[in-house]
Amino acid sequence: MDVGYSSSKLEKVLTTERELKKNYKAQWVPKIKMRIKELEIADNLEELLDGPGHWHPLTGNLAPMWAGEVSGNFRMLITPGSDGAAAEVTAVIVEKIGDYH
């Protein structure tokens, strides 16, 4: 899948080892990198549903975003690059990592 980021600052933080370690807890860094890799190797959103990241679509005021588990209540939030069924979405935008609960 094509992976974009909501800002150039977020892209720098999530794609640079030094910035990852500076901005997130050390135990989260491997999971953040794994979630990004899952996004990159998946052909579409539907492939993420059965994966280890517990990816799922969000509802309510967070729809149409999806979330993947990082740690506890912290999730990587992504927005599909297009509308349509999960099997048709081949691009996403990483919005943030945080606790939306």
C-alpha positions as CSV (number, residue, x, y, z in Angstrom):
1,M,0.0,0.0,0.0
2,D,1.1,3.6,-0.5
3,V,1.7,5.2,2.9
4,G,1.6,8.9,3.4
5,Y,1.8,11.1,6.5
6,S,-0.4,13.9,7.7
7,S,2.6,16.2,8.0
8,S,6.3,16.3,7.1
9,K,7.1,16.5,10.8
10,L,5.2,13.3,11.6
11,E,6.9,11.6,8.6
12,K,10.3,12.5,9.9
13,V,9.4,11.3,13.4
14,L,8.0,8.0,12.3
15,T,10.7,7.2,9.7
16,T,13.8,8.2,11.5
17,E,15.2,5.9,14.2
18,R,16.6,8.8,16.3
19,E,13.3,10.7,16.2
20,L,11.3,7.7,17.0
21,K,13.4,7.1,20.1
22,K,13.2,10.7,21.1
23,N,9.4,11.0,20.7
24,Y,8.1,7.6,21.9
25,K,8.8,5.2,24.7
26,A,11.6,2.7,23.9
27,Q,9.2,-0.3,24.1
28,W,6.9,1.3,21.5
29,V,9.5,1.9,18.8
30,P,9.6,-1.8,17.5
31,K,5.7,-1.9,17.4
32,I,5.5,1.5,15.6
33,K,8.0,0.3,13.0
34,M,6.1,-3.0,12.7
35,R,2.8,-1.2,12.1
36,I,4.3,1.0,9.4
37,K,5.8,-2.1,7.7
38,E,2.4,-3.9,7.9
39,L,0.9,-0.9,6.0
40,E,3.7,-0.9,3.4
41,I,3.5,-4.6,2.6
42,A,-0.3,-4.9,2.5
43,D,-2.0,-4.6,-0.9
44,N,-5.1,-3.1,0.7
45,L,-6.8,-2.4,4.0
46,E,-8.7,-5.7,4.0
47,E,-5.4,-7.6,4.4
48,L,-4.8,-5.8,7.7
49,L,-8.0,-7.1,9.4
50,D,-6.5,-10.5,10.2
51,G,-2.9,-9.3,10.9
52,P,-1.1,-8.9,14.2
53,G,-1.8,-5.2,14.6
54,H,-5.5,-5.7,15.4
55,W,-6.3,-3.2,12.7
56,H,-10.0,-2.1,12.7
57,P,-12.2,0.6,11.3
58,L,-13.3,3.3,13.8
59,T,-16.9,4.5,14.2
60,G,-18.6,7.7,15.3
61,N,-16.7,10.9,15.1
62,L,-13.4,9.0,14.2
63,A,-14.9,7.4,11.1
64,P,-13.5,6.7,8.4
65,M,-10.2,6.3,10.3
66,W,-8.7,3.0,11.1
67,A,-6.5,2.1,14.2
68,G,-3.7,-0.4,14.8
69,E,-2.5,-1.3,18.2
70,V,0.8,0.0,19.4
71,S,0.6,-0.5,23.2
72,G,-2.3,-0.6,25.6
73,N,-4.7,2.1,24.6
74,F,-2.2,3.7,22.2
75,R,-3.0,3.3,18.5
76,M,-1.7,4.3,15.2
77,L,-4.5,6.2,13.4
78,I,-4.7,6.1,9.7
79,T,-7.1,7.5,7.1
80,P,-7.9,5.6,4.0
81,G,-6.7,7.4,0.9
82,S,-10.0,6.8,-0.9
83,D,-13.6,5.9,-0.1
84,G,-14.9,2.4,-0.8
85,A,-14.6,-1.1,0.5
86,A,-11.5,-2.0,2.5
87,A,-10.4,-4.4,-0.4
88,E,-10.3,-1.4,-2.8
89,V,-8.3,1.0,-0.6
90,T,-4.6,0.9,-1.6
91,A,-3.3,4.1,0.0
92,V,-3.4,5.5,3.6
93,I,-2.3,8.5,5.5
94,V,-0.9,8.1,9.0
95,E,-2.6,10.7,11.1
96,K,-1.1,10.2,14.6
97,I,-0.2,7.9,17.4
98,G,-2.2,8.4,20.5
99,D,-4.9,7.3,22.9
100,Y,-8.4,8.1,21.5
101,H,-10.3,6.2,24.1
